Amino acid sequence: MSLQQLGYIDLPRHAGKSGFDHAATHRGNGRMYVAHTANDTVDVIDCATDRYLYSIPRLTSVAGVLTAESRNLVFTSNRGEDTVGIFKTNGDNKPAKVKVGHRPNGLAHDPVRNILLAANVGDPAIPGSTTASVVDVDAGSMVASVLMPGRTRWAVFAQQQNAFFINIADPPGIAVIDARNPAKIAKVFDIPSAGPHGLDLDVETQKLFCACDAKMLVSLEARSGTIIEQVELSGAPDAIFFNGELHHLYVAIGEPGLIDVVDTDEMKIVATIETELGAHTIGFDAERNKVYALLPATHRASIYYDQG
């Protein structure tokens, strides 16, 4: 088993420092939305034809992107202006913006209540700035701010449990917020490895996958927080995506530039693919079993097909 490289997609050159960050695909329109942090834009890719379409501007230091399938929405976390952006996949691509906490990054969405959670990185020099902002998408306003126990990373939502899960770098853990009462933390799961970073969920088994800076992948039960297994990775990870059809987890590693492919049934690495130094983030097209490594040095995306 391996990822078969299909080619590259040239993306706009970087206008400033930094490169790319999170990406998300909307299965309904077959488009991937890529946070191009260096350009304050979201670059849009057509996954059916693997070509760059256009960019959505004026999203200052955009860090996170998330799609809401049933709502036909795209969300962005705009770290440089302390806002989240909200726009329709079939609209004019002019995001409405909602003020949230300090330096938003991770995003998670409850499609039933239409509530967006933004995990804010905060600033060590500003006490109490590491928070989670809860946004009522219909109203276009922040309705709650929840103090986090440490620096936040990525976040996910579990519909079966009505729960948001937020990675906390230090002390290492996962904060859980009940969407029915989102104004406080319901519980915190301890993680036995330093620096929880990437986070994803196996919806079928309700198993969380937490990729940690200490080069470890931790799997745990999402309901109880019970640790199931740990796997050593090839380097310090960032973005991860779970392929529920093939039971593969893709882990982006910026140094030296790799993607670890983990078989989540056996919890072992079954392939390691070279990408490019600094390629710490990826995108995933579940409809076509394709993985996109975002390459900051050459401002392009490398396309891979998972052969299963």
Phi, psi and omega in degrees: 000138177201170171268123179270123180285131181256340182147200183228157171238119176286133178243165181303144178296153180291130177272339181219195179286173183078200184201242180253160172227220190296157177223153179212145182248140173256114185295329183297319180253359176067026182246144176254136181249119189246125175288110177260083189302320183296338184250001184056038183224166164249121177273136183250128181243136171274112185284339179289320181254353182053057175222150176285135182258301184191176178236147177258117190269180171062044174239087194296120180052045181303131185242315183244148173225140179215141175250151176241102187303305187291337181261354183053048181238155170234136178243146174229147171255118187256089191297328184282351181228008177057045177226162163249145176257145181224123175213157180279143177290336181249023182254209185265007178060030174252099186295136163283147183240140179236130179290131178230200181286192190277119175060067179293148183220278183292145181229145173211149187225134173263107186287336180288308180275350184055052178248131177253135174250130175246120178272118187262127181296323180076191181219125180304335181279352181243102181303138178076013184270350177272102188222172166243128178261133178254123186245127170280107187293319180298318181279340182068041182210154175280130184247350178201151174229124186243121178294130180263154182284354180183185183298129182275157172235232183276167182219154175220164177240136177249108183298320183298335182250359185053043189229137169266138176241130184232122176290135176243122185292315185204123358293141188298121181188179175233117177276138182243129177240128177281122183296341179280343177214071192278011183271003181206164174281131179278320180193168178228130175267130174284138177246127187276030180212144187288139169075055172309131187230274178287147183214135174209170189229134167273105186297322183295314184262353185055047176251132176267144173243121185239112180265125190249149180304333182283021176065036179232142170254125182247128172254142182209157176287127184289336181281320186251340186082006180294128179288131180262309185199160176229143181229131177284132181262172183280352179182186179286123187271167171229254184289144175225152175221140179257130176262102185290336179287315183263353184058046176242141174247128180258126184240117178275132181232114187289326180235117011270006183108083186215162163237119170274131174254118184252126170283112187279349173285317181262351183049061175212152177286125181251349176198148173228122187247130176285136178241266180199144178306128180092356181280083188265359184220154185222168169236160183222128176254099184293331182295328185241007181053045180244143178243137181241116174270126182267116191257106186287329184290328183245011179039062178205171176246133174265130187257134178229145174250130178276114183280354176082000000 
